[in-house]
Amino acid sequence: AQSVTQPDIHITVSEGASLELRCNYSYGATPYLFWYVQSPGQGLQLLLKYFSGDTLVQGIKGFEAEFKRSQSSFNLRKPSVHWSDAAEYFCAVVGNTDKLIFGTGTRLQVFP
Amino acid sequence: DSGVTQTPKHLITATGQRVTLRCSPRSGDLSVYWYQQSLDQGLQFLIQYYNGEERAKGNILERFSAQQFPDLHSELNLSSLELGDSALYFCASSVGLETDTQYFGPGTRLTVL
């Protein structure tokens, strides 16, 4: 069965520090992978997506993610975190019949 | 702003009642998806419609139903509400293919008292 694992429930970083959020997926075929961000009281905003091609994908707000098939991972990175990046981050994979299968999310807290 | 609209933003009701959540997809999108976000279950896919037809079903209770109208807006009907139905309900839309990005609305927060 398809699944997404985000091992870190909560991460705290200082403003200006680098960030890496982990995501592992389980899917038999070529995965279509996404990262979404949810700010408090808001909907989900797409940060970036991977379908094929270059395994390093660039997204909005300075985020990037790297697809590693050998590790079944799609980790999200940002070189320098801003206070406005505090939010919940969801990794997702498109499963059968187009539905998104989400991980449990990682809550990011940023200290000044 | 994703272009997907959902009404109402908040809904407070009592157990046993029935409510209807409404979603208008982005212009040109044919697929509408409904998701439920709760503290214990996380984000769960409920159901998908494509151009008026049901395309996929997820973890949707029998007390819940949905439809997509000819103008492509969709409604999610929740009946015989229970306390555990309290959650954030999201609608998303896409052009229709599995590779298409799903754009999410702001959600409807349902509170069942």
Interface residues (C-beta under 8 A of the other chain):
Chain A: Y32 F34 Y36 Q42 G43 L44 Q45 L46 K49 F51 F90 V94 N96 T97 D98 K99 L100 I101 F102 G103 T104 G105
Chain B: S2 V4 S31 Y33 Y35 G42 L43 Q44 F45 Q48 R55 A56 G58 F90 A92 S94 L97 E98 T99 T101 Q102 Y103 F104 G105 P106 G107
